[in-house]
Amino acid sequence: SKIRKVSSYRKKAASAGTINELTAEEEQLFIAISFGKVHRVISLLPDMDSLHIRGTESRTPLIHAAVSTRGDLCCHLVRLLVKHGSDVNAHDRYGRTALMYVCQNSDTTDAVRMLVRSQHSNLNLQDNEGNTALMVAVQHRQLEAVLIMLFFHHPDVKTDVNIGTGQETRLSTWLSQPARQSVAGFWSRKLTQTQRRWWTSTA
């Protein structure tokens, strides 16, 4: 029920030491995102002094939306929160950004595109284990997200494919054979000759 979900959120936030730091409006924002209440989120945003606030797992509202919602709902909430000044590079206690979460699922590709095209987005941030968003997308076989980050980012944003985690040094080492075979489906339809040359050079 709704009451149980709210109580669960309060309990998790309290255990993380964050609930006492949130105002009533800020807490309601996190809860509205949890329930996917877009209109409630819209009504709360004008009253927010800042969206650089932290809930459970030290997540900002943007990261919370990326974690707790899917599909069109996730994309809509991400758009709203970015429009109202959310920090697209903020990370949670695991070092993960909103982009690292949305690039794990095929139904949040629009959210990936939105975050990647932000002028302020840093695609080369690494989580606590050394993974970039690009590595996360490859690990989860989200090839469309990979292509977006490689070729359709903001002009001022560059993706470094040579970042390593300590064990691996190049993006190509993350691409398993099954993933490479899946790329063939995109080959003739979406990749330009320049993009094909890049992909071949990492093989």
N, C-alpha and C positions, 0 to 999 in steps of 0.2 A: 504494500500500500504506500501512498504518498508519505504518510507520517513515518513509516518505517524507513523509507529511503532517506528522508531528511535527517532522522535520528542517526542512521548509519553514516551519513556524510559528516554530521557533527562529531560522532565518535571517532571516525578516522582522522578528522582534522585536529581534534583535541589531542589524540595520541601523537600526532606529528608536531604538536606544539604551535599550531597556526591559528586555531579558531579564535583565541582571545585577541589576536592581532587584527582581526577583520571587523569592520563596522557591520551593522545590520544589513546595509545596502550591499556591501561587498559579499557578505555571506549569501544573500539572496541571489546575487548574480551567479555564483558558482552553482547554487541549487537549480536555478532556472536553466543553466546550461546542461546540467545533469539530466533534467527532464525534457530537454529539447524544446523549451518554451520560448520560441523566437520572439513573440510579441512582448513577453515579460523582459527578455534581455534588452530589447529595443527601448522599453520604457525605463529601464534602470541605467543604461549607459550615459545619458545626459547628466546624471547625478554623481557619476564617478569622477573623483578628483584625479585619479590615476588608475591605469590598468596594470601597473607594475606591482601587483599584489600577489600574494602566494597563498594557495590552499593546501590540500593534501599533497604529500610527496614534493612539496615546494613548487607546485605547478601554478603557472599564471592562468588566467581565464582562457587565453588562446591555447595553451598546451592542454588544459582540461577539456576544451572543446575537441581538440584533435584526438584525445584519448577516449573520451566517453561517448562520442557521436559518430555516425557513419553516413555515407552517401550524400544526398543533396542537403540534408540537415547540417552535416559537418561543414560542407562548402559554404552554406549560407552564414553559419555562425563565424567561420573563419573570416569571411568577407567583412562582416559587421565589425568584428573585433580589430581587424587590421585597419579598417577605415577610421576607427575611433582611437588609433594611436598605440595599439599593442606592439610590443617589441618582438619582432619576428625571430630574433636571435636569442631570446631568453631561453634558459634551460632549466630542467627540474633537478632533483637530487641525484639523478642518474646521468646528468649531463646531456640529456636528450631534449632537442628542440621540437616544436610543433611539426616542422617539416619531417623530422625523423619518424614521427608517429604516422602521419598521413601517407607517407610513401610506402607503408607496409601493406596497404589495402587497395584493391583494384577499383573500389567504388568511391575513393576519395581523390581520384586523379585531378579533378578540377581544383581541389584545395592545394594539391602539390603545385599545379600551374600558377595559382594565385600567389603562393608564398615565394616560389622561385622567381617570379617576375617582379617582386618587390625590389625597389632600388636599394633598400638597406639590407637585403638578405645576404647572409654569409653562408655559402654552400659548403664551405670547407671546415666548418666547426666539427669537432670530434666529441663523442660522448665519453663517459668514464672508461670505456673499453677501447677507445681509439677509433670507433666507427664514425664515418661521415654519413650524411643522409644518402649519398650515392651508394655507399657500401650496403646500407640497410635495405635500400630498394633492390639491389642485386641479390642479396641474401633471401629476400622474400619473393624473388622472381617477378617483381613488378617492373616489367620492361618498358612500359609506357612512361612510368615515372623516371626511369633511367634516361630515356630519350629526351624528356622534358628538361631534366637537369643538365644534360650534355649540350643540347642544341637550341633550346627555346627559353633560355634564361634572360634576365634583364641585361642590356648591353654593358652596363657597368659592373656586372657580376661575372666572375670567372670561376669555373670548376677545375680544381686541381685533381687530376686523375692519378697522380703519383704519390698521394698521401698514403702512408702505411700504418698498420696497427702494431708494429713490432714484429709480428710474424710474417706479414705480407707487405710488399712495397709498391705494387701497382694494381690498379683497378682490374687489369686483365687476369690477375691471379685469383680474383673473386668470381670470375665467370666460369661456372662449371660447364661441362659439355652439354647437358640438357638445356641450360639457359642459352647457350650459343645456338642450339638447334631451334629454339623458340624464336630467336631473333630473326631467323630466316623469314618468318611470317611478315615481319615489318620491312624486310629488305627492299623489295621492289616497290612498295607502296609509299614508304615514308622517308627513306633515306636518300639524300642527294649524293652525287658522286664524291664530293668532299667528305661527307659523313661516312660513306662506305670506306674510303681510304683510311680515315681515322680508325674505324672499327677493325679493318684488316691489319693495321699497324700494331694493334694491341693483342692480336691473336697469337 
